[in-house]
Amino acid sequence: MSKPIIHKPVPFFCGVITANESVLPQLNKILIESIDEIAFHSPIIDFDNFTNYYKSEMGQELKRLWIAFKGVRNVDELVRLKLACTGIENHFSQKYSRIVNIDPGYITEAKVILATFKNFSHRIYIAKSVFADIQLVYQAGRYRPNPWTFADYKSDTAQSFFLKLRDDYRKYLRDFNKP
């Protein structure tokens, strides 16, 4: 017989896109105040190499990075973090346009989950207009993309970031499971 289980706490991250790198120190400060201390950042990469999806809204020469937060939290926090990140985006907006895009997510040993407000066939509704999207699945020592995975999430930079976050999480789980 199936029994309900409580999901182990997980590490959270935010994916950030902006054309204005000068906002990053202030963004870091707000993320720390709103979410938690920052554990590490990925290197900054050129987002325009992957897509022009945000060009009309945010301009050209967009930069992408991922930010990992210290510690772990309950997976139920994903909805709250998505709503908080939207508020932060609005804080930075100018003339009804975003100058920063912030998408929170979390990892498990097996997958990378991203929060979004956009519905699609492969996304699962959680609550309060937020959907969960499995971007990457861990297999054979690396995160593998799905057919719908965003191109930047397939990059070597993303792979390195998520593997480091996974390694840190596995250390946490080993310590968590010690008697």
HELIX and SHEET records of a PDB file:
HELIX    1   1 GLU A   21  VAL A   23  5                                   3    
HELIX    2   2 LEU A   24  SER A   34  1                                  11    
HELIX    3   3 PHE A   47  ASN A   49  5                                   3    
HELIX    4   4 LYS A   55  MET A   58  1                                   4    
HELIX    5   5 GLU A   77  PHE A   92  1                                  16    
HELIX    6   6 ALA A  151  LYS A  154  5                                   4    
HELIX    7   7 ASP A  156  PHE A  176  1                                  21    
SHEET    1   A 7 ILE A  38  HIS A  41  0                                        
SHEET    2   A 7 LYS A  63  PHE A  69 -1                                        
SHEET    3   A 7 PHE A  12  THR A  18 -1                                        
SHEET    4   A 7 VAL A 100  ILE A 107 -1                                        
SHEET    5   A 7 LYS A 111  THR A 116 -1                                        
SHEET    6   A 7 VAL A 130  GLN A 139 -1                                        
SHEET    7   A 7 ILE A 124  ALA A 127 -1                                        
SHEET    1   B 7 ILE A  38  HIS A  41  0                                        
SHEET    2   B 7 LYS A  63  PHE A  69 -1                                        
SHEET    3   B 7 PHE A  12  THR A  18 -1                                        
SHEET    4   B 7 VAL A 100  ILE A 107 -1                                        
SHEET    5   B 7 LYS A 111  THR A 116 -1                                        
SHEET    6   B 7 VAL A 130  GLN A 139 -1                                        
SHEET    7   B 7 ARG A 142  PRO A 145 -1                                        
SHEET    1   C 3 ILE A  38  HIS A  41  0                                        
SHEET    2   C 3 LYS A  63  PHE A  69 -1                                        
SHEET    3   C 3 ILE A  45  ASP A  46 -1                                        
END                                                                             
